[in-house]
Amino acid sequence: GYARHLRITNNQIENNGGAYAGAIRLGTPDMPEPYDDNQNDDILILRNRIVGNGGTNLAGAIGVFAGTENYEIAGNDICGNFSAEYGGGISHYGESPGGSIHHNRIYFNRSYDEGGGIMVAGELRTTLSPGAGAVDVHANLIQGNLANDDGGGLRFLMAGNFPFNVYNNMIVNNISTHEGGGVSLNDAPDVRFYNNTVMNNLTTATAMTSNGLAAPAGFSSSRNSNLLNEDLYGPGYDCTAVDVDCFSNPLMFNNIFWDNRAGTWTGDGVVGIGLDGDPSPIFYWDLGVAGNAGELSPTYTLMQVQNGVPDDTNLIGQDPLVVAEYD
């Protein structure tokens, strides 16, 4: 704490373990007032190789906790890290506005709960979370990460009504055992998602929280909490009684979605994702809202199958002809 303007650059940080992050921990989570701002402003984490670290709470490799304003995590290799809770690679947990996560390779990380690659969350409370503060996630390779719940590649959880810009990322080959193999949103009503490639992500319907039914594999949103909807629309607000978005409805345009597969758990195995010996057809589900709580509205987007509100600017079923795929 109180390490303003610290720069952590050009290191190899490998095979370490910690309580709230295995490699780099910025502050302490869930501190009471007046100690809830860790005063770690303007931190730069640049060009490091962060490999094979583990954390037991909230973060695997890098833990960014409340009061880390205007941080920058850029140009790092973040690989093979594990969290026993959230954010196997990077976990932004708590209000730290002005953060930027960009030009990193975030791959083969795992979380026992949510956010295999990157987690952006507000501190979880019984009252409305103060949220995460505005964060930009751009120009990253987010590949081959695994979450044992939501958000294999990128997860927003109780992030709040802040602008989150997610653009120019490759979000590919990630797995969630519940919702959003590539990306998953919860209580994040102001996400701008554009210029991303979201391909070859899987959901398996095998999480403890899953009912065994298929869930959106590329990009998944969900119904907002009652606490957030009342904050957005007023006390006692009833989403079922009026025609309004009561789920986190991102602005989505200029993205590519392809070969995102949603599995169903049968009790004996997962069907619908093309496993050997599975005679059922592959179920492609590029984007959607879990529990049929609404429909997303992508524009100028290439999708393998029609998902969301139809729009004449979208291309459906047209192979994006990428240079090469990694399976």
Long-range contacts (C-beta under 8 A, 24 or more apart in sequence): 1-27, 1-28, 1-38, 1-39, 1-40, 1-67, 2-38, 2-39, 2-40, 3-40, 3-43, 4-39, 4-40, 4-41, 4-42, 4-43, 5-41, 5-42, 5-43, 6-40, 6-43, 6-44, 7-43, 7-44, 7-46, 8-43, 8-44, 8-45, 8-46, 8-48, 9-44, 9-45, 9-46, 9-47, 9-48, 10-46, 10-47, 10-48, 11-48, 11-49, 12-48, 12-49, 12-51, 13-48, 13-49, 13-50, 13-51, 13-53, 13-61, 14-49, 14-50, 14-51, 14-52, 14-53, 15-51, 15-52, 15-53, 16-53, 16-54, 17-53, 17-54, 17-55, 17-56, 18-53, 18-54, 18-55, 18-56, 19-55, 19-56, 19-57, 20-55, 20-56, 20-57, 20-58, 20-59, 20-63, 20-65, 21-53, 21-55, 21-58, 21-59, 21-60, 21-61, 21-62, 21-63, 21-91, 22-53, 22-54, 22-55, 22-59, 22-60, 22-61, 22-81, 22-82, 22-83, 23-50, 23-53, 23-61, 23-62, 23-81, 24-50, 24-61, 24-62, 24-63, 25-59, 25-62, 25-63, 25-65, 26-62, 26-63, 26-64, 26-65, 26-68, 26-71, 27-63, 27-64, 27-65, 27-66, 27-67, 27-68, 27-94, 28-65, 29-57, 29-58, 29-63, 29-65, 29-66, 29-93, 29-94, 29-123, 30-94, 30-123, 31-66, 36-66, 36-67, 36-94, 37-66, 37-67, 38-65, 38-66, 38-67, 38-68, 39-67, 40-67, 40-68, 40-69, 40-71, 41-67, 41-68, 41-69, 41-70, 41-71, 42-69, 42-70, 42-71, 43-68, 43-71, 43-72, 44-71, 44-72, 44-74, 45-71, 45-72, 45-73, 45-74, 45-76, 46-72, 46-73, 46-74, 46-75, 46-76, 47-74, 47-75, 47-76, 48-76, 48-77, 49-76, 49-77, 49-79, 50-76, 50-77, 50-78, 50-79, 50-81, 51-77, 51-78, 51-79, 51-80, 51-81, 52-79, 52-80, 52-81, 53-81, 53-82, 54-81, 54-82, 54-83, 54-84, 55-81, 55-82, 55-83, 55-84, 55-85, 55-91, 56-83, 56-84, 56-85, 57-84, 57-85, 58-83, 58-85, 58-86, 58-87, 58-91, 58-93, 59-83, 59-85, 59-86, 59-87, 59-90, 59-91, 59-93, 59-119, 60-87, 60-88, 60-89, 60-91, 60-109, 60-110, 60-111, 61-88, 61-89, 61-90, 61-109, 62-89, 62-90, 62-91, 63-87, 63-91, 63-93, 64-90, 64-91, 64-92, 64-93, 64-94, 64-96, 64-99, 65-93, 65-94, 65-96, 66-93, 66-94, 66-95, 66-96, 66-123, 67-94, 67-95, 67-96, 68-92, 68-96, 68-99, 69-96, 69-97, 69-98, 69-99, 69-133, 70-97, 70-98, 70-99, 71-96, 71-98, 71-99, 71-100, 72-99, 72-100, 72-102, 73-99, 73-100, 73-101, 73-102, 73-104, 74-100, 74-101, 74-102, 74-103, 74-104, 75-103, 75-104, 76-104, 76-105, 77-104, 77-105, 78-104, 78-105, 78-106, 78-107, 78-109, 79-105, 79-106, 79-107, 79-108, 79-109, 80-108, 80-109, 81-109, 81-110, 82-109, 82-110, 82-111, 82-112, 83-109, 83-110, 83-111, 83-112, 83-113, 83-115, 84-112, 84-113, 85-111, 85-112, 85-113, 86-111, 86-113, 86-114, 86-115, 86-119, 86-121, 86-155, 86-157, 87-111, 87-114, 87-115, 87-118, 87-119, 87-155, 88-115, 88-116, 88-117, 88-145, 88-146, 88-147, 89-116, 89-117, 89-118, 89-145, 90-117, 90-118, 90-119, 91-115, 91-118, 91-119, 91-121, 92-118, 92-119, 92-120, 92-121, 92-132, 92-135, 93-119, 93-121, 93-122, 93-123, 93-132, 94-121, 94-122, 94-123, 94-130, 94-132, 95-122, 95-123, 95-130, 95-131, 95-132, 95-133, 95-160, 96-132, 96-133, 96-135, 97-133, 97-134, 97-135, 97-162, 98-133, 98-134, 98-135, 99-133, 99-134, 99-135, 99-136, 100-135, 100-136, 100-138, 101-135, 101-136, 101-137, 101-138, 101-140, 102-136, 102-137, 102-138, 102-139, 102-140, 103-139, 103-140, 104-140, 104-141, 105-140, 105-141, 105-143, 106-140, 106-141, 106-142, 106-143, 106-145, 107-141, 107-142, 107-143, 107-144, 107-145, 108-143, 108-144, 108-145, 109-145, 109-146, 110-145, 110-146, 110-147, 110-148, 111-146, 111-147, 111-148, 111-149, 112-148, 113-147, 113-148, 113-149, 114-147, 114-149, 114-150, 114-151, 114-155, 114-157, 114-184, 115-147, 115-150, 115-151, 115-154, 115-155, 115-157, 116-145, 116-146, 116-147, 116-151, 116-152, 116-153, 116-155, 116-174, 116-175, 116-176, 117-142, 117-145, 117-152, 117-153, 117-154, 117-174, 118-142, 118-153, 118-154, 118-155, 119-151, 119-155, 119-157, 120-154, 120-155, 120-156, 120-157, 120-159, 120-164, 120-188, 121-155, 121-156, 121-157, 121-158, 121-159, 122-157, 122-158, 122-159, 122-160, 122-187, 123-158, 124-157, 124-158, 127-227, 128-225, 128-227, 128-228, 128-231, 129-158, 129-160, 129-187, 130-160, 131-158, 131-159, 131-160, 131-161, 131-162, 132-156, 132-159, 132-160, 132-162, 132-164, 133-160, 133-162, 134-162, 134-163, 134-164, 135-162, 135-164, 136-164, 136-165, 136-166, 136-167, 137-164, 137-165, 137-166, 137-167, 137-169, 138-165, 138-166, 138-167, 138-168, 138-169, 139-167, 139-168, 139-169, 140-169, 140-170, 141-169, 141-170, 141-172, 142-169, 142-170, 142-171, 142-172, 142-174, 143-170, 143-171, 143-172, 143-173, 143-174, 143-326, 144-172, 144-173, 144-174, 144-326, 145-174, 145-175, 146-174, 146-175, 146-176, 147-174, 147-175, 147-176, 147-177, 147-178, 148-177, 148-207, 149-176, 149-177, 149-178, 149-207, 149-208, 149-209, 150-176, 150-178, 150-179, 150-180, 150-184, 150-186, 150-207, 150-220, 151-176, 151-179, 151-180, 151-183, 151-184, 152-176, 152-180, 152-181, 152-182, 152-201, 152-202, 152-203, 153-180, 153-181, 153-182, 153-183, 153-201, 154-182, 154-183, 154-184, 155-180, 155-183, 155-184, 155-186, 156-184, 156-185, 156-186, 156-187, 156-188, 156-191, 156-248, 157-186, 157-187, 157-188, 158-186, 158-187, 158-225, 158-228, 159-186, 159-187, 159-188, 160-187, 160-188, 160-228, 161-189, 161-190, 161-228, 161-231, 161-232, 162-190, 163-190, 163-192, 164-188, 164-190, 164-191, 164-192, 165-192, 166-191, 166-192, 166-193, 166-194, 166-196, 167-192, 167-193, 167-194, 167-195, 167-196, 168-195, 168-196, 169-196, 169-197, 170-196, 170-197, 171-196, 171-197, 171-198, 171-199, 171-201, 172-197, 172-198, 172-199, 172-200, 172-201, 172-326, 173-199, 173-200, 173-201, 173-326, 173-327, 174-201, 174-202, 175-201, 175-202, 175-203, 175-204, 176-201, 176-202, 176-203, 176-204, 176-207, 176-215, 176-217, 177-203, 177-204, 177-205, 177-206, 177-207, 177-210, 178-203, 178-205, 178-207, 178-209, 178-210, 178-215, 179-203, 179-215, 179-216, 179-220, 179-222, 179-290, 180-215, 180-216, 180-217, 180-218, 180-219, 180-220, 181-217, 181-218, 181-260, 182-217, 182-218, 182-219, 182-260, 183-218, 183-219, 183-220, 184-219, 184-220, 184-221, 184-222, 185-220, 185-221, 185-222, 185-248, 185-250, 186-221, 186-222, 186-224, 186-225, 186-248, 187-224, 187-225, 187-228, 187-248, 188-248, 188-250, 189-224, 189-228, 189-232, 189-245, 189-248, 189-249, 191-248, 191-250, 191-251, 192-250, 192-251, 193-219, 193-250, 193-251, 193-252, 193-255, 194-251, 194-252, 194-253, 194-254, 194-255, 195-254, 195-255, 196-255, 196-256, 197-255, 197-256, 197-320, 197-322, 198-255, 198-256, 198-257, 198-258, 198-260, 198-286, 198-287, 199-256, 199-257, 199-258, 199-259, 199-260, 199-320, 199-322, 199-325, 200-258, 200-259, 200-260, 200-325, 200-326, 200-327, 201-260, 201-261, 202-260, 202-261, 202-262, 202-263, 202-273, 203-261, 203-262, 203-263, 203-285, 204-263, 204-265, 204-270, 204-273, 205-262, 205-263, 205-264, 205-265, 205-270, 206-263, 206-265, 206-270, 210-265, 212-264, 212-265, 212-266, 212-267, 213-264, 214-262, 214-263, 214-264, 214-272, 214-283, 214-285, 215-262, 215-285, 215-290, 216-260, 216-262, 216-285, 216-286, 216-287, 216-288, 216-289, 216-290, 216-307, 217-260, 217-261, 217-262, 217-284, 217-285, 217-286, 218-257, 218-260, 218-285, 218-286, 218-287, 219-252, 219-257, 219-286, 219-287, 219-288, 219-296, 220-287, 220-288, 220-289, 220-290, 221-247, 221-248, 221-249, 221-250, 221-288, 221-289, 221-290, 221-294, 221-296, 222-247, 222-248, 222-289, 222-290, 222-291, 222-293, 223-247, 223-289, 223-290, 223-291, 223-293, 223-294, 224-248, 245-294, 246-293, 246-294, 247-289, 247-293, 247-294, 249-294, 249-296, 249-297, 250-296, 252-287, 252-296, 252-297, 252-298, 252-299, 252-301, 253-298, 253-299, 253-300, 253-301, 254-300, 254-301, 255-298, 255-301, 255-302, 256-301, 256-302, 256-320, 257-286, 257-287, 257-301, 257-302, 257-303, 257-304, 257-307, 258-286, 258-302, 258-303, 258-304, 258-319, 258-320, 258-322, 259-284, 259-304, 260-284, 260-285, 260-286, 260-287, 260-304, 261-285
